[in-house]
Amino acid sequence: MDIRSTGLPRVAADAGLIVVHAAALVVTAVAVANSWGGGYWVFGCAAGLVMGVLALARHRHPRWAAGVALAVAGTAVAVARIAHLPAEPGPAAALGLSVLIGSAVRTLPIRSAAVIATTGLVLVVGAGLTAPASSSGVPAVTTFNGAGWLAALATGLGLRLLDTRRRTLAEQVRRAERLELARELHDVVAHHITGVVLHAQAAQIVRRKYPEKLGDSLAGIETAGSEALVAMRRVVGVLRDTDDAAPFTSGPEQLSELVERFTRHGPVVHLRLPDGEPEWPPEVTSTVYRVVQESLTNIAKHAPHARSVTVHVTHDHPAITVEITDDGPPPPARPHRGGYGLVGMRERVEALDGTFSAGPRASTGWSVRAVLPLPGRELR
């Protein structure tokens, strides 16, 4: 799960970087023009502009962008020393290089990140040591570059630790869901095998009294056995990767009780269920219950001021669709893609070959939707 730099957050970060980098280019040009005069500012701004372009490429090619930036910075330092130009890297180039080093430390494998960070340190120290003692502004540039390197390293390491922790927590949620499904597997097997046993017992009676109808009884055993195998495969599938328990009984009564408990302490919930008494496979019933339960919990946590909530369950063969919507204004902390409750729901739904989506509605509020295919009655 990775939501660090996708969609709007990435665009906003890049837009901010462009604005700050443009300001750094202006500062570089003004400072060099005031100190050196003439067109000396062109070289520093050209190096800074290249660094800015490379910084924008860090999302797709972090290793390549950082490597090229270090090479450009090293070349700029060498040219500045040989041609007696203003000290490099200048403010704009140092800013772009810091962004690239921080991004590399955050995203690249440890060995690659260490190489890039160390090379950056060598560049900063080397630029300071080789600068002519008589050059004006060298101490300030060296201090700025050193501070930029430290900030890049600290920020990159901090974000790397946060990303690792987030991935670890998400994996713990997935493992917890798999363990829960493993415990529920016993109930699935018991439910279906009991049906097989009952059909077999009935076949014994039919064989003695109505032998001509034995074929129908055997067909019933075959169907029940096929359903048992399909159900077990659907539940066991998620285990190959190696609060309340969701009930397995079919029918709307458990959802009604869940909604009633929520309504006592929260907004009114409108529950819409299929007509008649639905006979869903137990693993589907369990998942529908869990999706509704987790969605209502999220509403209580993240949208306590919602005026109304709707839980809509439909049975359109060959699938069950459950959708939970609310009209509450989403607070800033409301999870979009990375909430751990959403991770658990997605894991459970996709384990049954279903589809899951969650996000803000077009008008206001939040929507969670899961589509669960019903197993066929034939062995595939």
CORFENUR-V682437 format. One record per residue. SS is DSSP state (~ for helix, > for strand, _ for the rest). PHI is phi as a letter, one per 40 degrees, with the letter a starting at -180 (none if undefined). OMEGA is omega in whole degrees, -180 to 180 (NA if undefined). Layout:
ss=SS phi=PHI omega=OMEGA
ss=SS phi=PHI omega=OMEGA
This chain:
ss=_ phi=none omega=-177
ss=_ phi=a omega=180
ss=_ phi=b omega=-173
ss=_ phi=c omega=-167
ss=_ phi=b omega=180
ss=_ phi=b omega=172
ss=_ phi=g omega=-175
ss=~ phi=c omega=179
ss=~ phi=d omega=180
ss=~ phi=c omega=180
ss=~ phi=c omega=-180
ss=~ phi=c omega=179
ss=~ phi=c omega=-180
ss=~ phi=c omega=178
ss=~ phi=c omega=177
ss=~ phi=c omega=179
ss=~ phi=c omega=180
ss=~ phi=c omega=-179
ss=~ phi=c omega=-178
ss=~ phi=c omega=-179
ss=~ phi=c omega=176
ss=~ phi=c omega=177
ss=~ phi=c omega=179
ss=~ phi=c omega=177
ss=~ phi=c omega=179
ss=~ phi=c omega=179
ss=~ phi=c omega=179
ss=~ phi=c omega=-178
ss=~ phi=c omega=-178
ss=~ phi=c omega=-177
ss=~ phi=c omega=-179
ss=~ phi=c omega=180
ss=~ phi=c omega=180
ss=~ phi=c omega=-176
ss=~ phi=c omega=-173
ss=~ phi=b omega=-178
ss=_ phi=g omega=177
ss=_ phi=g omega=-177
ss=_ phi=b omega=-179
ss=_ phi=c omega=-178
ss=~ phi=c omega=-175
ss=~ phi=c omega=-177
ss=~ phi=c omega=-180
ss=~ phi=c omega=180
ss=~ phi=c omega=178
ss=~ phi=c omega=177
ss=~ phi=c omega=179
ss=~ phi=c omega=179
ss=~ phi=c omega=177
ss=~ phi=c omega=179
ss=~ phi=c omega=179
ss=~ phi=c omega=178
ss=~ phi=c omega=179
ss=~ phi=c omega=179
ss=~ phi=c omega=178
ss=~ phi=c omega=179
ss=_ phi=c omega=-174
ss=_ phi=c omega=-178
ss=_ phi=c omega=-176
ss=_ phi=c omega=-175
ss=_ phi=b omega=-176
ss=~ phi=c omega=-179
ss=~ phi=c omega=-179
ss=~ phi=c omega=-177
ss=~ phi=c omega=-180
ss=~ phi=c omega=179
ss=~ phi=c omega=179
ss=~ phi=c omega=-180
ss=~ phi=c omega=178
ss=~ phi=c omega=178
ss=~ phi=c omega=179
ss=~ phi=c omega=-180
ss=~ phi=c omega=178
ss=~ phi=c omega=178
ss=~ phi=c omega=180
ss=~ phi=c omega=178
ss=~ phi=c omega=-179
ss=~ phi=c omega=-180
ss=~ phi=c omega=-180
ss=~ phi=c omega=180
ss=~ phi=c omega=-177
ss=~ phi=c omega=-175
ss=_ phi=c omega=180
ss=_ phi=f omega=178
ss=_ phi=c omega=178
ss=_ phi=d omega=-176
ss=_ phi=d omega=177
ss=_ phi=b omega=-5
ss=_ phi=c omega=176
ss=_ phi=c omega=-177
ss=~ phi=d omega=-178
ss=~ phi=c omega=179
ss=~ phi=c omega=180
ss=~ phi=c omega=178
ss=~ phi=c omega=179
ss=~ phi=c omega=180
ss=~ phi=c omega=178
ss=~ phi=c omega=178
ss=~ phi=c omega=-179
ss=~ phi=c omega=178
ss=~ phi=c omega=178
ss=~ phi=c omega=178
ss=~ phi=c omega=179
ss=~ phi=c omega=179
ss=~ phi=c omega=-179
ss=~ phi=c omega=-166
ss=~ phi=b omega=-173
ss=_ phi=c omega=172
ss=_ phi=d omega=-172
ss=~ phi=d omega=-177
ss=~ phi=c omega=179
ss=~ phi=c omega=179
ss=~ phi=c omega=180
ss=~ phi=c omega=180
ss=~ phi=c omega=-178
ss=~ phi=c omega=180
ss=~ phi=c omega=180
ss=~ phi=c omega=178
ss=~ phi=c omega=177
ss=~ phi=c omega=178
ss=~ phi=c omega=178
ss=~ phi=d omega=180
ss=~ phi=c omega=-179
ss=~ phi=c omega=-180
ss=~ phi=c omega=-180
ss=~ phi=c omega=179
ss=~ phi=c omega=179
ss=~ phi=c omega=-177
ss=~ phi=c omega=-177
ss=~ phi=c omega=-179
ss=_ phi=c omega=177
ss=_ phi=c omega=-177
ss=_ phi=c omega=-177
ss=_ phi=c omega=-176
ss=_ phi=c omega=178
ss=_ phi=c omega=176
ss=_ phi=g omega=-178
ss=~ phi=c omega=180
ss=~ phi=d omega=-180
ss=~ phi=c omega=179
ss=~ phi=c omega=180
ss=~ phi=c omega=178
ss=~ phi=c omega=179
ss=~ phi=c omega=-179
ss=~ phi=c omega=178
ss=~ phi=c omega=178
ss=~ phi=c omega=178
ss=~ phi=c omega=179
ss=~ phi=c omega=179
ss=~ phi=c omega=179
ss=~ phi=c omega=179
ss=~ phi=c omega=-180
ss=~ phi=c omega=-178
ss=~ phi=c omega=180
ss=~ phi=c omega=180
ss=~ phi=c omega=179
ss=~ phi=c omega=179
ss=~ phi=c omega=179
ss=~ phi=c omega=178
ss=~ phi=c omega=178
ss=~ phi=c omega=178
ss=~ phi=c omega=179
ss=~ phi=c omega=179
ss=~ phi=c omega=180
ss=~ phi=c omega=-180
ss=~ phi=c omega=178
ss=~ phi=c omega=180
ss=~ phi=c omega=179
ss=~ phi=c omega=179
ss=~ phi=c omega=179
ss=~ phi=c omega=177
ss=~ phi=c omega=177
ss=~ phi=c omega=179
ss=~ phi=c omega=-180
ss=~ phi=c omega=178
ss=~ phi=c omega=178
ss=~ phi=c omega=179
ss=~ phi=c omega=178
ss=~ phi=c omega=178
ss=~ phi=c omega=178
ss=~ phi=c omega=178
ss=~ phi=c omega=177
ss=~ phi=c omega=-179
ss=~ phi=c omega=-179
ss=~ phi=d omega=179
ss=~ phi=d omega=-179
ss=~ phi=c omega=178
ss=~ phi=c omega=-179
ss=~ phi=c omega=-178
ss=~ phi=c omega=-179
ss=~ phi=c omega=-175
ss=~ phi=c omega=-179
ss=~ phi=c omega=175
ss=~ phi=d omega=177
ss=~ phi=c omega=178
ss=~ phi=c omega=-179
ss=~ phi=c omega=180
ss=~ phi=c omega=177
ss=~ phi=c omega=179
ss=~ phi=c omega=178
ss=~ phi=c omega=178
ss=~ phi=c omega=179
ss=~ phi=c omega=178
ss=~ phi=c omega=180
ss=~ phi=c omega=-180
ss=~ phi=c omega=-178
ss=~ phi=c omega=-179
ss=~ phi=c omega=-173
ss=~ phi=c omega=-177
ss=_ phi=b omega=-175
ss=~ phi=d omega=-179
ss=~ phi=c omega=179
ss=~ phi=c omega=-178
ss=~ phi=c omega=-180
ss=~ phi=d omega=179
ss=~ phi=c omega=179
ss=~ phi=c omega=178
ss=~ phi=c omega=177
ss=~ phi=c omega=177
ss=~ phi=c omega=177
ss=~ phi=c omega=180
ss=~ phi=c omega=-180
ss=~ phi=c omega=180
ss=~ phi=c omega=178
ss=~ phi=c omega=178
ss=~ phi=c omega=178
ss=~ phi=c omega=179
ss=~ phi=c omega=180
ss=~ phi=c omega=180
ss=~ phi=c omega=-179
ss=~ phi=c omega=-180
ss=~ phi=c omega=179
ss=~ phi=c omega=-179
ss=~ phi=c omega=-179
ss=~ phi=c omega=-178
ss=~ phi=c omega=-177
ss=~ phi=d omega=-178
ss=~ phi=c omega=-178
ss=~ phi=c omega=-180
ss=~ phi=c omega=180
ss=~ phi=c omega=-172
ss=_ phi=d omega=NA
ss=_ phi=none omega=-169
ss=_ phi=b omega=176
ss=_ phi=c omega=-180
ss=_ phi=c omega=-178
ss=_ phi=c omega=179
ss=_ phi=b omega=-177
ss=_ phi=c omega=180
ss=_ phi=c omega=-180
ss=_ phi=h omega=-173
ss=_ phi=c omega=-171
ss=~ phi=c omega=-180
ss=~ phi=c omega=177
ss=~ phi=c omega=179
ss=~ phi=c omega=178
ss=~ phi=c omega=179
ss=~ phi=c omega=-180
ss=~ phi=c omega=179
ss=~ phi=c omega=179
ss=~ phi=c omega=-180
ss=~ phi=c omega=-176
ss=~ phi=c omega=-179
ss=~ phi=c omega=-175
ss=~ phi=b omega=-177
ss=_ phi=a omega=180
ss=_ phi=c omega=179
ss=> phi=c omega=179
ss=> phi=b omega=176
ss=> phi=c omega=-178
ss=> phi=b omega=179
ss=> phi=b omega=-177
ss=_ phi=b omega=177
ss=_ phi=c omega=177
ss=_ phi=c omega=178
ss=_ phi=g omega=179
ss=_ phi=b omega=-178
ss=_ phi=c omega=175
ss=_ phi=b omega=-179
ss=_ phi=c omega=172
ss=_ phi=d omega=-174
ss=~ phi=d omega=-180
ss=~ phi=c omega=176
ss=~ phi=c omega=177
ss=~ phi=d omega=180
ss=~ phi=c omega=-178
ss=~ phi=c omega=177
ss=~ phi=d omega=180
ss=~ phi=c omega=-176
ss=~ phi=c omega=179
ss=~ phi=c omega=179
ss=~ phi=c omega=-179
ss=~ phi=d omega=-178
ss=~ phi=c omega=180
ss=~ phi=c omega=178
ss=~ phi=c omega=176
ss=~ phi=c omega=179
ss=~ phi=c omega=178
ss=~ phi=c omega=179
ss=~ phi=c omega=-178
ss=~ phi=c omega=-168
ss=~ phi=b omega=180
ss=_ phi=b omega=-176
ss=_ phi=c omega=-178
ss=_ phi=c omega=176
ss=_ phi=c omega=-179
ss=_ phi=c omega=-179
ss=> phi=a omega=179
ss=> phi=b omega=178
ss=> phi=b omega=173
ss=> phi=b omega=-175
ss=> phi=b omega=178
ss=> phi=b omega=179
ss=> phi=b omega=179
ss=> phi=b omega=176
ss=> phi=b omega=-175
ss=_ phi=d omega=10
ss=_ phi=b omega=-177
ss=> phi=a omega=171
ss=> phi=b omega=178
ss=> phi=b omega=176
ss=> phi=b omega=-179
ss=> phi=b omega=180
ss=> phi=b omega=-179
ss=> phi=b omega=173
ss=> phi=b omega=-178
ss=_ phi=b omega=-178
ss=_ phi=c omega=176
ss=_ phi=c omega=-178
ss=_ phi=c omega=175
ss=_ phi=c omega=-178
ss=_ phi=d omega=-175
ss=_ phi=c omega=-177
ss=_ phi=c omega=-176
ss=_ phi=c omega=176
ss=_ phi=b omega=-178
ss=_ phi=b omega=-169
ss=_ phi=b omega=180
ss=_ phi=c omega=-175
ss=~ phi=c omega=174
ss=~ phi=c omega=177
ss=~ phi=c omega=178
ss=~ phi=c omega=180
ss=~ phi=c omega=178
ss=~ phi=c omega=180
ss=~ phi=c omega=-180
ss=~ phi=d omega=-178
ss=~ phi=c omega=-178
ss=~ phi=c omega=-178
ss=~ phi=c omega=175
ss=~ phi=c omega=178
ss=_ phi=b omega=179
ss=_ phi=g omega=178
ss=_ phi=c omega=178
ss=> phi=b omega=-175
ss=> phi=b omega=176
ss=> phi=a omega=178
ss=> phi=a omega=179
ss=> phi=i omega=-180
ss=> phi=c omega=177
ss=_ phi=c omega=-178
ss=_ phi=c omega=-178
ss=_ phi=c omega=177
ss=_ phi=a omega=179
ss=_ phi=g omega=-171
ss=> phi=b omega=-180
ss=> phi=b omega=173
ss=> phi=b omega=-176
ss=> phi=b omega=178
ss=> phi=b omega=177
ss=> phi=b omega=-176
ss=> phi=b omega=178
ss=> phi=c omega=176
ss=_ phi=c omega=-180
ss=_ phi=c omega=175
ss=_ phi=c omega=-179
ss=_ phi=c omega=178
ss=_ phi=b omega=175
ss=_ phi=c omega=177
ss=_ phi=b omega=NA
